[in-house]
Amino acid sequence: MGFDQSFKFDFSADDLIEMHRRMLLIRGFEERVAALYRDGEVPGFVHLSTGQEASAVGACWPLRPTDVITSTHRGHGHCLAKGLAPLGMFAELMGKDRGTNRGRGGSMHIADPSIGIFGANGIVAAGLPIAVGASTASQLRLDGGVAVAFFGDGALSQGAFHEAVNLAALWQLAVVFWCENNGYAEFSPAATQYAGTLEGRAAGYGVDYVAVDGNDVTATATVMGRAVEAVREGRGPIIVEASTYRWHGHYEGDPQRYRPQTEVEAWKDRDPIVLHAKRLEATGFSVEEIESLESSIGRELDEAVEAARLFEQPDVSTISHFVTRPRPEFPEPLPLADDAPVFRTMDAIHSALELELANDDRVFVAGIDVGEGGNVFGLMRGLHDKFGDRVRDTPISETAIMGLGVGAAMAGMRPVVELMYLDFIGVCLDQLLNQAAKMPFMTGGAAEMALTVRTQFGAGRSSGSQHSQSLEAILAHIPGLSVVMPSTPADTYGLLRAAIQDPNPVVFIENRLLYGMKGPQPPSDYILPIGKSAVVRPGTDITVVSVSRMVHEALAAADVVASEGVSVEVIDLRTVAPLDMVPILESVCKTSRLLIAHEAVMPFGIGAEIAATVAREGFWDLDAPIVRVGAAPTPPPYAPNLEKVWLPDREDITTALRRLAAV
């Protein structure tokens, strides 16, 4: 069904003057920000939306407070049009503690989830998958919510655009993709940036498309009013292309050598505020009334600037605030009974997901083939039959999957999204690195992010260089992410439940070679604390620290050297980030020797961080150099004989233990 472009809204006189007020607010805000930036009162980068006011106001005009927008690096106007107060925004741009985001976000990252502003964004097109996630949350809750993804024409070259539109079309989500085509992607004319048209791309995805004069506020509000009604009715996503123009450069200070001044002046002749003022006059408003409104807005903004100047900067003692939320405190459970029933790691994953889905309506699962197929390893078979759309298949679109999780988590859900192989993290790293991990911090703690990312790895079966990598160190290096790597069926069950209940983004990394491993089955209420390592074998001579499958290799090696009179204490990290060093330091104080074993390549692995910490805090307890065992610094080989040499095992650990014991 095509988009009904003949539909017209009747705007009252009050509507028309309110539109003008909002555009004046945006224009005046941007003018003052330009001056503040020039005078050094606003640090960092600033991208102004002067000239694009009608697009922002019209697009936000029919939205409810609970509807969601995601924005761009040029997002001041969108935030103001959605209802954000100028005072907090000025303070945020000045880096003040009373800023909208406590001085943690700045110009490119202003957000207020409480009124549906899920963030301006410094990454081109990154907000589109997040809007898809927010809309998915509304679809699951049946609350009639709409999400609007603002993006520039430059975003059409990004894969995130295609993945987000495709997923929204497949799931018939209530998303309006609002393109502000100002003719330039940073410094480059749009014609040099992408082939084809946005209308053609919309047709390719079976999505309705409409073009609108982005400098006419009543035209944009009319189109958006019809679009919002359509998507609320369940007609699926719509793409709107608003033709507009930014008067300033890509950023403040941009010399703008890439566009002629005559072009800028020609667009200024189509100033959306001047055009609308003429409409107001034709409607019966006097010039004096319009000028009085402009003066009133000016005074309001000037007062906000002066008030913001008086606010304090964040106290330096708060530098670590908002990185993570306090997590639930789960006590370490009692040891499992000797006569406990036996189950497998794959059973543990299924049971944990099933229980959390049953206990909490906010939990849903999404990923490639997790629904009908029950996951590539069959771990989720039957869950889709039991929970329906709360266990849903996605396209092979890792960026869309991660963005889905981010947006849904910001909307208050507890998504569990699956990344089929840990090796694929590079395809979608932005949504973890720059969105999930940073949104709580950049919003001053306002953004919720109860996101669980399940993934798996495991070398040893000739899976090759792109399906065998142990990449936990990359993720552990990102502040804001928690990284969990269980080694037993019971730990898998207890830690996965904890991850889903955690208010922070957790990457839950399973080793596929352990899926068939059997072990004691805990009671259904069993749960383990995240961020706590465990001594799984006591000893007195050498401390071995390991994680995931390598824990079992370490235990096997400890058995071998025990017959030779060497007592080894084995510590299972269980969680890589945050790293629990207390049991390690206590053990080294007792044994005076430390060996660290992990499946990842040795250089720059988690073993280096553990070794550095022990060398700093436990140096005087050491009687021998710290030893590390890890994979060789090459990509994982395919040939079985090469892979065997490359991958560390119990024999390597045994050899290292013997040498360490002899020192």
C-alpha positions as CSV (number, residue, x, y, z in Angstrom):
1,M,0.0,0.0,0.0
2,G,1.5,3.3,-1.0
3,F,1.9,6.3,1.3
4,D,-1.1,8.6,1.3
5,Q,0.5,12.0,0.4
6,S,-2.9,13.7,-0.1
7,F,-3.6,13.5,3.6
8,K,-3.7,17.0,5.2
9,F,-3.8,18.1,8.8
10,D,-5.6,21.3,9.9
11,F,-3.3,23.2,12.2
12,S,-4.9,25.7,14.5
13,A,-3.5,29.2,15.1
14,D,-2.1,27.9,18.4
15,D,-0.4,25.1,16.6
16,L,1.2,27.4,14.1
17,I,2.6,29.8,16.7
18,E,3.9,26.9,18.7
19,M,5.7,25.5,15.7
20,H,7.3,29.0,15.3
21,R,8.3,29.1,19.0
22,R,10.0,25.7,18.7
23,M,11.9,26.7,15.6
24,L,13.0,30.0,17.2
25,L,14.1,28.0,20.3
26,I,16.3,25.8,18.1
27,R,17.7,28.7,16.1
28,G,18.4,30.8,19.1
29,F,20.0,27.9,20.9
30,E,22.4,27.2,18.0
31,E,23.3,30.8,17.6
32,R,24.3,31.0,21.3
33,V,26.2,27.7,21.1
34,A,28.2,29.1,18.1
35,A,29.2,32.1,20.2
36,L,30.0,30.0,23.3
37,Y,32.1,27.7,21.2
38,R,33.9,30.7,19.6
39,D,34.6,32.1,23.0
40,G,36.0,28.8,24.4
41,E,33.1,28.2,26.8
42,V,32.1,25.0,24.9
43,P,34.9,22.4,24.4
44,G,35.2,19.6,22.0
45,F,33.3,19.3,18.7
46,V,30.1,21.1,17.9
47,H,27.8,20.4,14.9
48,L,25.0,22.9,14.5
49,S,21.6,22.4,12.8
50,T,20.9,26.0,11.9
51,G,18.7,26.0,8.9
52,Q,17.2,22.6,9.6
53,E,14.7,23.7,12.3
54,A,11.6,22.9,10.3
55,S,12.7,19.3,9.8
56,A,13.2,18.7,13.5
57,V,10.1,20.4,14.7
58,G,7.8,18.8,12.1
59,A,9.2,15.4,12.6
60,C,8.7,15.5,16.4
61,W,5.3,17.4,16.2
62,P,3.0,14.3,16.4
63,L,5.1,12.3,18.8
64,R,4.1,11.3,22.3
65,P,6.4,11.8,25.2
66,T,6.9,8.0,25.4
67,D,7.8,7.7,21.7
68,V,11.5,7.3,21.1
69,I,13.9,9.2,18.9
70,T,17.5,8.5,18.0
71,S,19.6,11.3,16.6
72,T,22.9,12.2,15.0
73,H,26.0,14.2,15.8
74,R,23.9,17.2,14.6
75,G,21.1,16.5,17.1
76,H,20.5,19.7,19.2
77,G,17.4,20.5,17.2
78,H,15.9,17.1,17.5
79,C,16.4,17.1,21.3
80,L,14.8,20.5,21.7
81,A,11.9,19.6,19.4
82,K,11.3,16.5,21.5
83,G,11.0,18.6,24.7
84,L,14.5,18.7,26.2
85,A,15.1,21.9,28.3
86,P,17.7,24.4,26.9
87,L,19.2,25.0,30.4
88,G,20.4,21.4,30.8
89,M,21.6,21.3,27.2
90,F,23.7,24.5,27.6
91,A,25.1,23.1,30.8
92,E,25.9,19.8,29.1
93,L,27.8,21.5,26.3
94,M,29.7,23.5,28.8
95,G,30.7,20.3,30.6
96,K,28.8,21.1,33.8
97,D,27.7,18.6,36.4
98,R,24.1,19.8,36.2
99,G,24.1,19.3,32.4
100,T,21.5,16.9,30.9
101,N,24.1,14.1,31.1
102,R,26.2,15.3,34.0
103,G,28.9,16.6,31.7
104,R,29.6,13.1,30.4
105,G,28.0,13.3,26.9
106,G,28.6,16.7,25.4
107,S,27.3,18.0,22.1
108,M,27.3,14.8,20.1
109,H,25.8,12.5,22.8
110,I,22.9,14.4,24.5
111,A,20.1,12.1,25.6
112,D,17.2,11.9,28.0
113,P,15.6,8.4,27.9
114,S,12.9,9.6,30.3
115,I,11.3,11.6,27.5
116,G,12.2,9.2,24.7
117,I,15.5,10.7,23.6
118,F,17.7,7.7,23.2
119,G,20.7,9.8,22.2
120,A,22.4,11.9,19.7
121,N,25.2,9.8,18.4
122,G,28.7,10.5,17.2
123,I,28.8,7.4,15.0
124,V,27.1,7.8,11.6
125,A,23.9,5.6,11.3
126,A,24.5,4.0,14.7
127,G,21.1,5.2,16.0
128,L,19.1,3.4,13.4
129,P,19.5,-0.1,14.8
130,I,18.9,1.3,18.3
131,A,15.6,2.8,17.1
132,V,14.7,-0.7,15.8
133,G,15.4,-2.1,19.2
134,A,13.2,0.5,20.9
135,S,10.4,-0.3,18.5
136,T,10.8,-4.0,19.1
137,A,10.3,-3.3,22.8
138,S,7.1,-1.5,22.1
139,Q,5.9,-4.3,19.8
140,L,6.5,-6.9,22.5
141,R,4.8,-4.7,25.1
142,L,1.9,-3.8,22.8
143,D,2.1,-0.2,24.0
144,G,1.7,1.5,20.6
145,G,5.0,3.2,20.8
146,V,6.7,4.7,17.7
147,A,10.5,5.1,17.2
148,V,12.0,7.8,14.9
149,A,15.5,7.4,13.6
150,F,17.0,10.7,12.4
151,F,19.9,10.3,10.0
152,G,21.7,12.3,7.4
153,D,22.1,11.4,3.7
154,G,25.7,10.3,4.5
155,A,24.3,7.4,6.5
156,L,23.0,5.7,3.3
157,S,26.5,4.4,2.7
158,Q,26.6,2.6,6.1
159,G,25.7,-1.0,6.5
160,A,23.8,-0.1,9.7
161,F,21.2,1.7,7.6
162,H,20.5,-1.3,5.5
163,E,20.5,-3.8,8.4
164,A,18.1,-1.6,10.4
165,V,15.6,-0.9,7.6
166,N,15.6,-4.6,6.6
167,L,14.9,-5.8,10.1
168,A,12.2,-3.2,10.7
169,A,10.6,-4.2,7.4
170,L,10.7,-7.9,8.2
171,W,9.2,-7.5,11.6
172,Q,6.8,-4.7,10.5
173,L,8.1,-2.4,13.3
174,A,6.7,1.0,14.0
175,V,9.7,3.0,12.9
176,V,9.9,6.2,10.9
177,F,13.4,6.5,9.3
178,W,13.7,10.3,8.9
179,C,16.5,11.3,6.5
180,E,17.6,15.0,6.7
181,N,19.2,15.3,3.2
182,N,21.2,18.5,3.4
183,G,23.2,17.7,0.3
184,Y,26.5,17.0,2.0
185,A,28.1,14.1,3.9
186,E,30.6,15.9,6.0
187,F,32.6,17.7,3.2
188,S,31.4,15.7,0.2
189,P,28.4,16.3,-2.0
190,A,25.8,13.6,-1.7
191,A,26.2,12.7,-5.4
192,T,29.7,11.4,-4.6
193,Q,28.6,9.3,-1.7
194,Y,26.1,6.7,-2.8
195,A,24.6,5.3,-6.0
196,G,20.9,5.3,-6.5
197,T,18.2,7.1,-4.6
198,L,16.7,6.7,-1.1
199,E,13.4,6.1,-2.8
200,G,14.8,3.3,-4.8
201,R,16.3,1.7,-1.7
202,A,13.0,2.0,0.1
203,A,11.3,0.1,-2.7
204,G,14.0,-2.6,-2.5
205,Y,12.9,-3.3,1.1
206,G,9.2,-2.9,0.4
207,V,9.0,0.1,2.6
208,D,6.8,3.2,2.0
209,Y,8.7,6.3,1.0
210,V,7.7,10.0,1.0
211,A,9.7,13.1,0.1
212,V,9.0,16.4,1.8
213,D,10.2,20.0,1.8
214,G,12.3,19.9,5.0
215,N,12.2,23.7,5.2
216,D,8.4,23.9,5.5
217,V,7.4,23.1,9.0
218,T,3.7,22.5,8.2
219,A,4.7,20.2,5.4
220,T,7.0,18.1,7.6
221,A,4.5,18.0,10.4
222,T,1.8,16.9,8.0
223,V,3.9,14.1,6.5
224,M,5.0,13.0,9.9
225,G,1.5,13.0,11.3
226,R,0.4,10.6,8.6
227,A,3.5,8.5,8.9
228,V,3.1,8.1,12.7
229,E,-0.5,7.2,12.3
230,A,0.4,4.6,9.7
231,V,3.2,2.9,11.7
232,R,1.0,2.9,14.8
233,E,-1.6,1.1,12.8
234,G,0.9,-1.7,12.1
235,R,1.6,-0.9,8.5
236,G,5.4,-1.3,9.1
237,P,8.2,1.2,8.8
238,I,8.3,4.3,6.6
239,I,11.2,6.3,5.2
240,V,10.8,10.0,4.9
241,E,13.4,12.2,3.0
242,A,13.3,15.8,4.1
243,S,15.3,18.1,1.8
244,T,16.9,20.8,3.9
245,Y,20.3,22.6,4.3
246,R,22.7,23.4,7.1
247,W,23.9,27.0,7.1
248,H,27.0,26.3,9.0
249,G,29.8,23.9,8.1
250,H,30.0,20.3,9.1
251,Y,31.5,21.4,12.4
252,E,32.2,24.8,13.9
253,G,35.4,26.0,12.5
254,D,34.9,24.2,9.2
255,P,36.4,26.5,6.4
256,Q,33.7,25.2,4.0
257,R,35.8,25.2,0.9
258,Y,33.7,22.5,-0.5
259,R,30.6,24.5,-1.2
260,P,30.1,28.0,-2.8
261,Q,28.8,30.8,-0.7
262,T,26.2,31.6,-3.4
263,E,24.7,28.1,-2.6
264,V,24.5,28.9,1.1
265,E,22.9,32.3,0.4
266,A,20.3,30.7,-1.9
267,W,19.2,28.3,0.8
268,K,19.1,31.2,3.3
269,D,16.5,32.8,1.1
270,R,14.4,29.7,2.0
271,D,14.9,30.2,5.7
272,P,12.3,28.0,7.4
273,I,11.7,30.6,10.1
274,V,11.1,33.4,7.6
275,L,8.8,31.2,5.5
276,H,6.8,30.3,8.5
277,A,6.6,33.9,9.8
278,K,5.0,34.9,6.5
279,R,2.5,32.1,7.0
280,L,1.7,33.4,10.4
281,E,1.2,36.9,9.1
282,A,-1.1,35.5,6.4
283,T,-3.0,33.7,9.2
284,G,-3.6,36.9,11.1
285,F,-0.6,37.3,13.4
286,S,0.9,40.7,13.5
287,V,4.6,41.4,13.0
288,E,4.7,42.8,16.5
289,E,3.4,39.5,17.9
290,I,5.9,37.5,16.0
291,E,8.8,39.8,17.1
292,S,7.6,39.7,20.7
293,L,7.7,35.9,20.6
294,E,11.3,36.1,19.2
295,S,12.3,38.5,22.0
296,S,10.8,36.3,24.6
297,I,12.6,33.2,23.3
298,G,15.8,35.2,23.3
299,R,15.5,36.3,26.9
300,E,14.7,32.7,27.9
301,L,17.8,31.4,26.2
302,D,20.0,34.2,27.5
303,E,18.9,33.5,31.1
304,A,19.6,29.8,30.5
305,V,23.1,30.5,29.3
306,E,23.8,32.7,32.4
307,A,22.4,30.1,34.7
308,A,24.5,27.3,33.1
309,R,27.6,29.4,33.5
310,L,27.2,29.4,37.2
311,F,26.9,25.6,37.5
312,E,29.9,23.6,38.8
313,Q,32.0,21.2,36.7
314,P,31.8,17.5,37.8
315,D,33.9,16.8,40.8
316,V,37.0,14.8,39.7
317,S,36.2,12.3,42.4
318,T,33.2,11.2,40.3
319,I,35.2,10.2,37.3
320,S,34.3,6.5,37.7
321,H,30.6,7.2,38.2
322,F,28.0,5.8,35.8
323,V,30.4,3.3,34.1
324,T,28.3,0.5,35.6
325,R,25.3,0.2,37.8
326,P,25.4,-1.6,41.1
327,R,24.7,-5.2,40.4
328,P,22.5,-7.5,42.5
329,E,24.4,-9.2,45.3
330,F,24.1,-12.9,45.0
331,P,25.9,-14.9,47.8
332,E,28.2,-17.7,46.7
333,P,25.9,-20.8,46.8
334,L,26.7,-23.9,48.8
335,P,28.6,-26.7,47.1
336,L,26.3,-29.0,45.1
337,A,25.4,-32.3,46.7
338,D,27.3,-35.4,45.7
339,D,24.0,-37.1,44.7
340,A,22.8,-34.2,42.5
341,P,21.4,-35.2,39.1
342,V,23.7,-34.8,36.1
343,F,23.1,-32.5,33.2
344,R,25.1,-31.0,30.3
345,T,26.3,-27.5,29.6
346,M,23.9,-27.3,26.7
347,D,21.0,-28.2,29.1
348,A,22.2,-25.5,31.5
349,I,21.9,-22.8,28.8
350,H,18.4,-24.0,27.8
351,S,17.2,-24.2,31.4
352,A,18.6,-20.8,32.4
353,L,17.0,-19.1,29.4
354,E,13.7,-20.9,29.9
355,L,13.5,-19.9,33.6
356,E,14.3,-16.3,33.0
357,L,11.8,-16.1,30.1
358,A,9.2,-17.6,32.4
359,N,10.0,-15.3,35.3
360,D,10.3,-11.9,33.6
361,D,8.2,-10.6,30.8
362,R,11.0,-8.1,29.9
363,V,13.3,-10.9,28.8
364,F,13.3,-11.9,25.2
365,V,15.8,-13.8,23.0
366,A,16.9,-12.8,19.5
367,G,19.5,-14.0,17.1
368,I,20.2,-16.0,13.9
369,D,18.2,-19.2,13.8
370,V,17.4,-19.1,17.6
371,G,13.7,-19.5,17.1
372,E,12.5,-22.1,14.6
373,G,15.9,-23.7,14.4
374,G,16.6,-23.5,18.2
375,N,20.1,-22.2,17.6
376,V,22.9,-23.6,15.4
377,F,23.8,-26.0,18.2
378,G,20.2,-26.8,19.2
379,L,20.6,-25.2,22.5
380,M,17.2,-23.5,22.4
381,R,14.9,-26.1,20.9
382,G,11.4,-25.7,22.1
383,L,11.7,-22.2,23.5
384,H,10.1,-20.6,20.5
385,D,7.2,-23.0,20.7
386,K,6.7,-22.1,24.4
387,F,7.4,-18.3,24.3
388,G,6.4,-17.3,20.8
389,D,7.7,-13.9,19.6
390,R,9.8,-13.6,22.7
391,V,12.2,-16.0,21.0
392,R,12.7,-14.6,17.5
393,D,14.9,-15.2,14.5
394,T,16.8,-12.3,13.0
395,P,18.5,-12.0,9.6
396,I,22.2,-12.5,9.4
397,S,22.8,-8.9,10.4
398,E,25.1,-8.7,13.4
399,T,25.0,-4.9,13.7
400,A,21.2,-4.9,13.6
401,I,21.1,-7.7,16.2
402,M,23.4,-5.8,18.6
403,G,21.6,-2.5,18.0
404,L,18.3,-4.3,18.6
405,G,19.6,-5.3,22.0
406,V,20.9,-1.8,22.8
407,G,17.6,-0.1,21.9
408,A,15.4,-2.6,23.6
409,A,17.6,-2.5,26.8
410,M,17.3,1.3,26.8
411,A,13.5,0.9,26.5
412,G,13.5,-1.1,29.8
413,M,13.6,-4.7,28.4
414,R,16.2,-7.4,29.2
415,P,17.2,-8.7,25.8
416,V,19.4,-11.7,25.3
417,V,20.9,-11.5,21.8
418,E,23.0,-14.1,20.3
419,L,26.2,-13.5,18.3
420,M,26.7,-16.9,16.6
421,Y,30.5,-16.9,16.8
422,L,32.7,-14.7,18.9
423,D,34.8,-14.2,15.8
424,F,32.0,-12.1,14.3
425,I,32.4,-9.4,17.0
426,G,34.3,-7.3,14.4
427,V,31.2,-7.1,12.3
428,C,29.2,-5.3,15.0
429,L,31.7,-4.0,17.5
430,D,30.4,-0.4,17.3
431,Q,27.1,-1.3,19.0
432,L,29.1,-2.9,21.9
433,L,32.1,-0.5,22.0
434,N,30.4,2.8,21.4
435,Q,26.8,2.2,22.3
436,A,26.1,-0.6,24.9
437,A,29.2,0.1,26.9
438,K,29.1,3.9,26.8
439,M,25.4,4.9,26.8
440,P,25.0,4.6,30.6
441,F,28.1,6.7,31.1
442,M,27.4,9.2,28.4
443,T,23.9,9.8,29.7
444,G,25.1,10.4,33.3
445,G,23.6,7.1,34.4
446,A,20.2,7.8,32.8
447,A,20.3,5.0,30.2
448,E,19.3,1.5,31.1
449,M,21.4,-1.3,29.6
450,A,20.4,-4.7,30.9
451,L,21.7,-6.4,27.8
452,T,23.1,-9.9,27.6
453,V,25.1,-11.0,24.6
454,R,25.5,-14.7,24.3
455,T,28.3,-16.0,22.1
456,Q,30.7,-18.9,21.8
457,F,34.2,-19.8,20.8
458,G,36.5,-22.8,20.9
459,A,39.5,-24.0,19.0
460,G,40.5,-27.7,18.6
461,R,38.2,-28.9,15.8
462,S,39.8,-27.4,12.7
463,S,37.3,-24.6,12.5
464,G,39.9,-22.3,11.0
465,S,41.0,-18.7,11.6
466,Q,37.6,-17.1,11.5
467,H,35.7,-19.5,13.8
468,S,38.1,-20.3,16.5
469,Q,39.4,-17.1,18.1
470,S,39.4,-16.4,21.9
471,L,38.8,-12.6,21.8
472,E,37.8,-11.9,25.4
473,A,40.7,-9.5,25.9
474,I,39.2,-7.2,23.3
475,L,35.9,-7.0,25.2
476,A,37.5,-6.9,28.6
477,H,39.4,-3.8,27.5
478,I,36.1,-1.8,27.0
479,P,35.0,0.0,30.2
480,G,31.3,-0.7,30.9
481,L,31.2,-4.2,29.5
482,S,31.2,-7.3,31.8
483,V,32.7,-10.5,30.3
484,V,31.7,-13.9,31.7
485,M,33.3,-17.2,30.7
486,P,32.0,-20.2,32.6
487,S,33.7,-23.6,32.7
488,T,31.1,-26.1,34.1
489,P,27.5,-26.8,33.5
490,A,26.4,-25.5,36.9
491,D,28.5,-22.3,36.5
492,T,27.0,-21.8,33.1
493,Y,23.5,-22.0,34.5
494,G,24.1,-19.8,37.5
495,L,26.1,-17.2,35.7
496,L,23.7,-16.9,32.7
497,R,20.8,-16.3,35.1
498,A,22.9,-13.6,36.8
499,A,23.8,-12.1,33.5
500,I,20.2,-11.8,32.4
501,Q,19.3,-10.2,35.7
502,D,22.2,-7.8,35.7
503,P,21.6,-4.1,35.0
504,N,24.8,-3.8,32.9
505,P,25.7,-5.1,29.5
506,V,27.2,-8.6,29.8
507,V,29.0,-10.6,27.1
508,F,28.5,-14.2,28.0
509,I,31.1,-16.4,26.3
510,E,30.6,-20.1,26.1
511,N,33.1,-22.7,24.8
512,R,31.4,-24.9,22.3
513,L,33.7,-27.8,23.1
514,L,32.0,-27.8,26.6
515,Y,28.4,-28.0,25.4
516,G,28.3,-31.8,25.8
517,M,30.2,-31.7,29.2
518,K,28.3,-33.3,32.1
519,G,28.3,-32.2,35.6
520,P,26.0,-31.8,38.7
521,Q,22.7,-30.1,38.1
522,P,22.0,-27.3,40.7
523,P,18.5,-26.5,42.0
524,S,16.4,-24.1,39.8
525,D,17.1,-21.1,42.1
526,Y,20.8,-21.5,41.7
527,I,22.6,-18.3,40.8
528,L,26.2,-17.2,40.9
529,P,27.7,-13.7,41.5
530,I,29.3,-12.0,38.5
531,G,32.8,-10.8,39.1
532,K,33.8,-13.5,41.5
533,S,36.5,-16.1,40.8
534,A,36.6,-19.5,42.5
535,V,39.3,-21.8,43.9
536,V,38.4,-25.1,42.2
537,R,41.4,-27.0,43.5
538,P,43.3,-26.1,46.7
539,G,47.1,-26.4,46.7
540,T,50.2,-25.0,48.4
541,D,53.1,-24.9,45.9
542,I,51.9,-23.2,42.7
543,T,48.9,-21.1,41.8
544,V,47.3,-21.6,38.4
545,V,44.8,-19.1,37.1
546,S,42.6,-20.1,34.1
547,V,39.2,-19.7,32.6
548,S,36.6,-21.6,30.5
549,R,37.8,-24.8,28.9
550,M,41.4,-24.3,29.9
551,V,40.4,-24.7,33.6
552,H,39.9,-28.4,32.9
553,E,43.3,-28.6,31.1
554,A,44.8,-26.9,34.2
555,L,43.1,-29.4,36.5
556,A,44.4,-32.3,34.5
557,A,47.9,-30.9,34.6
558,A,47.6,-30.4,38.3
559,D,46.7,-34.1,38.7
560,V,49.9,-35.1,36.8
561,V,52.3,-33.0,38.8
562,A,50.5,-34.0,42.1
563,S,52.0,-37.5,41.6
564,E,55.4,-35.8,41.4
565,G,54.9,-34.1,44.8
566,V,53.8,-30.7,43.5
567,S,50.6,-29.2,45.0
568,V,48.8,-26.9,42.6
569,E,46.0,-24.5,43.5
570,V,43.7,-23.9,40.5
571,I,41.6,-20.7,40.3
572,D,38.7,-20.4,37.8
573,L,38.2,-16.8,36.9
574,R,34.6,-17.4,35.8
575,T,34.4,-13.6,35.0
576,V,37.1,-11.9,33.0
577,A,35.7,-8.4,33.5
578,P,35.4,-7.3,36.2
579,L,38.5,-9.2,37.2
580,D,38.4,-10.6,40.8
581,M,42.1,-10.5,41.9
582,V,41.5,-11.1,45.6
583,P,41.6,-14.9,45.5
584,I,44.6,-14.8,43.2
585,L,46.6,-12.5,45.4
586,E,45.7,-14.6,48.5
587,S,46.8,-17.8,46.7
588,V,50.1,-16.3,45.5
589,C,50.8,-15.1,49.1
590,K,50.5,-18.8,50.0
591,T,52.2,-20.5,47.0
592,S,54.7,-17.8,45.9
593,R,54.5,-19.0,42.3
594,L,52.0,-18.1,39.6
595,L,51.1,-19.6,36.2
596,I,48.3,-18.2,34.0
597,A,46.8,-20.3,31.2
598,H,44.3,-19.2,28.6
599,E,43.2,-20.3,25.2
600,A,43.8,-16.9,23.6
601,V,47.0,-15.9,22.0
602,M,49.5,-14.9,24.7
603,P,50.5,-11.4,23.7
604,F,48.2,-8.8,25.2
605,G,45.9,-11.4,26.6
606,I,44.1,-11.3,30.0
607,G,47.1,-13.1,31.4
608,A,49.2,-10.0,30.9
609,E,46.8,-8.0,33.0
610,I,46.8,-10.6,35.8
611,A,50.6,-10.8,35.8
612,A,50.9,-7.0,35.9
613,T,48.6,-6.8,38.8
614,V,50.3,-9.5,40.8
615,A,53.7,-8.0,40.0
616,R,52.5,-4.7,41.4
617,E,50.5,-5.9,44.4
618,G,52.1,-9.2,45.3
619,F,55.7,-8.7,44.2
620,W,57.2,-9.5,47.5
621,D,55.3,-12.8,47.7
622,L,56.8,-14.1,44.5
623,D,59.7,-16.6,44.6
624,A,59.8,-17.1,40.9
625,P,59.0,-15.3,37.6
626,I,55.3,-15.3,36.6
627,V,54.7,-17.8,33.8
628,R,52.0,-17.5,31.1
629,V,50.7,-20.3,28.8
630,G,48.7,-19.3,25.8
631,A,48.2,-19.8,22.1
632,A,51.0,-18.9,19.7
633,P,50.8,-15.4,18.2
634,T,49.3,-16.5,14.9
635,P,45.7,-16.8,13.6
636,P,44.2,-20.2,14.4
637,P,45.5,-22.8,11.9
638,Y,43.2,-25.2,10.0
639,A,45.4,-28.2,9.6
640,P,44.9,-30.5,12.7
641,N,48.6,-30.9,13.3
642,L,49.2,-27.2,13.2
643,E,46.2,-26.4,15.4
644,K,47.5,-28.9,18.0
645,V,50.8,-27.2,18.2
646,W,49.2,-23.8,18.2
647,L,46.5,-24.5,20.9
648,P,47.8,-24.8,24.5
649,D,46.7,-27.9,26.4
650,R,47.4,-29.9,29.6
651,E,50.8,-31.0,28.3
652,D,51.9,-27.5,27.9
653,I,50.6,-26.6,31.3
654,T,52.3,-29.6,32.9
655,T,55.6,-28.8,31.3
656,A,55.3,-25.2,32.6
657,L,54.4,-26.4,36.1
658,R,57.4,-28.6,36.3
659,R,59.8,-25.8,35.2
660,L,58.2,-23.4,37.7
661,A,58.4,-25.9,40.5
662,A,62.1,-26.4,39.8
663,V,62.9,-22.7,40.1
